Amino acid sequence: MTSRGDSRWNRIALGLWLAAGLSTFPARAQQSPIPAPAADVSPELTEVERKVHEARSRLAEWQSKAAEYLSSGQDAQARTRAIEEDIARLEQRKAITIPGDASAAELSAELLEADQDLTAARREAIELDVEADRRAERRKRIPELLSIAKQRLKALGDAPSPPSGDSAMAEGLRELASLRRTAGQTEIAAYQNELATYDVRGALLSKRRDRATLRIAYYQALTGKLREAQQQLERLEVERDNEATRRLLAELMGLPDAFKRTLQELYQRNEALASVLTSEGGVHEQIEDVSGKLRRAEVRVAELEAELTRLAARVQAVGLADSVGVLLRRHRAEAPDIGMYRRFIRMRQEQIGDVQLQQIRLREQRQALGDIDTLIDEAMATIDVPVAPEEQADLESRLRQLFETQRKYMDALIEDYETYFQKLVDFDARQQELIARTKDLLDFIDERILWIPSGRVVQAELFTDGRDATAWLFGAKYWAQLGRGFRDAATRLWPVNFIALLLAFLFVPFARRVRSRIRGLAERAKKPGCVRFAPTSEAIALTMVLAIWLPALLAYVAWRLGLSPVATQFTRSVAHGLLVAAGFWATLRMSRQLLRPGGIAEAHCGWSDKAAHALWRDLRWLTIVTVPAVFVIFVFEMRGEDLWRESLGRLAFSIAMMAVGVFNYLALQSGGPLAEVLRGRTRRRPWAWRTVQLSSLVIPLALVAAALRGFYWTALQFGARLHLNLAFVFLLVVVLQLAARWSMIAQRRAALEDEDLDENPVRPEPTIEVSRLMLGTGLLLAVFGSSAIWGDLAPATRILHQVELWTVTQTVTVSGIDPSGIERFSTEDRLVAITLADLLRSFLIGLFTLALIRALPGMLEATLFRRLGRGVRYAYSTIVRYAVVLAGLAVAFDAIGIGWSSIQWLVAAVGLGLGFGLQEIFANFVSGLIILFERPIRVGDMVTVGEVNGTVSKIRIRATWITAFDRKELIVPNKEFVTGRLINWTLSDAVLRISIPVGVAYGSDTDRVTEVLYEVARGSRRVLRDPPPQVLFLSFGDSSLSFELRAFIRNAEQLFLIRHELHMGIDKAFREAGIEIAFPQRDLHLRSMPDDWRPPPGRPE
């Protein structure tokens, strides 16, 4: 034995001696217990007694642990010999024999036992793997724990002696100190014993793992031979029955044809049932197939559980280190495909339904075989010749044999289909469990993987790795492999490849015509008289074709290259990089083609020519820089070499992100193209635009910094989704503006078709405005689309649950099952921790509520409320907005533990105080609600409140906006509309009567005056025919004959215009008819004048 082994066994012997000496301590301690406390024992002494009890328990635990490690070392050799004997026996699995005289029941029992042993062996192997992983982590922790235990023991030795006051207290403290020192010594001995026996226990664990592996192989071989013997026995039995039936048919050839046909049908039926039982592809083989799949699923479930346990232990031991990040990414890449299993489950549901239908049919057929005597009588009735009694009895016996054989086969089939059905159901449940375990594993990984560095911070060694990666990427022999892959991909399915290549060549000259056609469509779309959407639709289709043909060709080549059987790892990596780069290029090329001169954005969406051309130009150099970078990134992602991925891949990602940052700066700077396109909105919300500008620069630089700090994989995930999100939002903006163009064209067409009231019709100007419906729909689509893009990173936020902010008491509903089996519900108060994740969820709910109140009212006005009047639509939309705000606030506050039960008394107190202090504001608020529900006024109504006249433009919580006829906006408190006098000119009927007083000179023909006024009223297109206008002779005035023209108009908006038209018409008609419009006249009569009065000089008398 080596010196190392001697020292190890010396330490073991020392540990045994120490454990034996310490094991007597508890007995001595129990023999001299602490004196029984008196009735007035102090709380301090009670606390000391409790600590003494805990110290004794801890000492006993460490003594047990130390003895366990020592016994494992001592028993290791004996256990190893026993395991080696088991291994020698298990290695003889080729000599397994099955007794030839075993019955079917015995074989079934042995097969069931072997299956159970096989499942236990597989589970034992998985548990041993988990134990091996725990041992590796434990070995790194033992020295640290041993050092801590020694420091703790030293601190206990340096502690001062207890005070000599109360004797019971002093004795208790001395015993507590002694127990703690002894427990510390035992703990150190346990660690030392664990270290001393580590290698021995490791060797024993390795032997146990070998035995578990051999057990799996042994029981697999045993179950295989048992199934083979069982199937052979069934086949032999079926063959014997078939042979007996054939002999019977041969013996009965002389019987009548009808009876022979009956026998032949019975024989064929039995043979078909036997074929279903034992033939290739029969029910036995299907059961065997499902059983194998079920066993593999059970093994995979156990492996996933063990894998999750190992990962959790590794993360707990090591923390969020880069080595754990590599492990998590590898496990995530190797995780089962949940979508595939779900497809299998959907397919299996149909299979289970077919099996159940087959079971029903078999049971119905089996019921028909219940009365064999009747069946025999029916068969014998087909014999129309006399038969001797002895021969008749023999025939009935043979028929009974056939029917009983058929019934036996039917029972066996029913039993096998029941087994098959149970296996399918168990397999379905196991795959459901497999999906659940896979989701648990993926959730565990996704929760942590983004927060773990994928590599080291950029160091000098990475340049060496980058040089190796460059040599691999541009190596001559690897490109020769790529060339062979291209040749193989080109020769396989060459007709399809030839057609694809021919289409690509033919499209080159066709692309020029497409560009010319797009420019021609742009000229047509720019014309103010364009009233068709067809040019825009055609331009969209041609733009899509022009944008995707080159990326599609590249993707096809990459796809064919990756499927080549001769493709090497380099070839597959290049194919994967080309495929991803093609998709990325397609998004940039689509955006660029939309922005091309004379393209969709410029000619059809109303973008500035300068802005669209600047973005088109910048996207060209961005494509040149980023597409090759994406290719390099995903070549090394497919290659899987971490050092190469973290060197050259990280460099390519940093270059791409810096190019994106430069592009964002050029596009969003003051005077940039995007700033010019969105200039209206940027002036209204300058803070939002500054936030967008800052974010567009900070986010790419932050991703570069994260990649350089070692979080390259995390930055790559964020960068990829950020690109998809921006591309989605850009396309959504274009779609909204195209929808706005469609709406504009529809308005143009409606304006041309409607009868214009004016003599000289004027076509509407070509303006593109995004309506509230479009804006709301786009906002919701943006929210849902962004959620879908970023949704798979949502599990990473669960780590925020570990950051607790505060705790609240919440009432939760708890369900339980009483002894009678009835589910009962009860409520109980629980202390719930509010975490940073809850705060984030509350913030996101608030943002979603904000988006909803911006989008939902407009959508409702344009869909559900579109048949209502303008004011009614506004009232309902406002009510919906208030309801959404209240619901959103309630859900957001509930997410952080602030429910109604928590604030109801505060709300009541605050409401009472505000009711006295702010009663006017509350009165206006309640009046606003009354206005919205009762609708005495609506948006668009013409009203008079006091001396205020105008049109209602907005109804808010506190006040209502009225736009006067001189375009001034008047803000009137809501209370004035409820408590004051209100005239609503358009509440129930928009038709309004106007009165035009007219005075004519005395002596005028009154009939002619009446006729002329009627003609003027009927000649105006804005005066309604029903009710008809009226002309009234009202009175004889001082200076005129007073007439009044009363006419009805459609609405109050035309009031002043119609007054003007009627006044002009009356004046012109009276001039033409010679009717004098009277004016006030007075005659001055001078009765006397002074004698010396003379007229002023220079004026006639």
Secondary structure as GFF3:
##gff-version 3
##sequence-region A 1 1101
A	DSSP	alpha_helix	3	22	.	.	.	ID=ss1
A	DSSP	alpha_helix	25	31	.	.	.	ID=ss2
A	DSSP	alpha_helix	43	90	.	.	.	ID=ss3
A	DSSP	three_ten_helix	93	95	.	.	.	ID=ss4
A	DSSP	alpha_helix	104	157	.	.	.	ID=ss5
A	DSSP	alpha_helix	167	196	.	.	.	ID=ss6
A	DSSP	alpha_helix	198	251	.	.	.	ID=ss7
A	DSSP	alpha_helix	257	278	.	.	.	ID=ss8
A	DSSP	alpha_helix	283	318	.	.	.	ID=ss9
A	DSSP	alpha_helix	322	334	.	.	.	ID=ss10
A	DSSP	alpha_helix	338	368	.	.	.	ID=ss11
A	DSSP	alpha_helix	372	380	.	.	.	ID=ss12
A	DSSP	alpha_helix	389	449	.	.	.	ID=ss13
A	DSSP	alpha_helix	461	473	.	.	.	ID=ss14
A	DSSP	alpha_helix	476	491	.	.	.	ID=ss15
A	DSSP	alpha_helix	494	526	.	.	.	ID=ss16
A	DSSP	alpha_helix	534	562	.	.	.	ID=ss17
A	DSSP	alpha_helix	569	594	.	.	.	ID=ss18
A	DSSP	pi_helix	600	604	.	.	.	ID=ss19
A	DSSP	alpha_helix	609	639	.	.	.	ID=ss20
A	DSSP	alpha_helix	642	644	.	.	.	ID=ss21
A	DSSP	pi_helix	645	649	.	.	.	ID=ss22
A	DSSP	alpha_helix	650	668	.	.	.	ID=ss23
A	DSSP	alpha_helix	673	677	.	.	.	ID=ss24
A	DSSP	alpha_helix	679	684	.	.	.	ID=ss25
A	DSSP	alpha_helix	686	708	.	.	.	ID=ss26
A	DSSP	alpha_helix	712	753	.	.	.	ID=ss27
A	DSSP	alpha_helix	772	790	.	.	.	ID=ss28
A	DSSP	three_ten_helix	791	802	.	.	.	ID=ss29
A	DSSP	beta_strand	804	817	.	.	.	ID=ss30
A	DSSP	beta_strand	823	835	.	.	.	ID=ss31
A	DSSP	alpha_helix	836	862	.	.	.	ID=ss32
A	DSSP	alpha_helix	870	895	.	.	.	ID=ss33
A	DSSP	alpha_helix	900	917	.	.	.	ID=ss34
A	DSSP	alpha_helix	919	934	.	.	.	ID=ss35
A	DSSP	beta_strand	942	945	.	.	.	ID=ss36
A	DSSP	beta_strand	948	955	.	.	.	ID=ss37
A	DSSP	beta_strand	959	963	.	.	.	ID=ss38
A	DSSP	beta_strand	969	973	.	.	.	ID=ss39
A	DSSP	alpha_helix	974	979	.	.	.	ID=ss40
A	DSSP	beta_strand	982	984	.	.	.	ID=ss41
A	DSSP	beta_strand	992	1000	.	.	.	ID=ss42
A	DSSP	alpha_helix	1006	1019	.	.	.	ID=ss43
A	DSSP	beta_strand	1030	1036	.	.	.	ID=ss44
A	DSSP	beta_strand	1041	1049	.	.	.	ID=ss45
A	DSSP	three_ten_helix	1052	1054	.	.	.	ID=ss46
A	DSSP	alpha_helix	1055	1073	.	.	.	ID=ss47
###
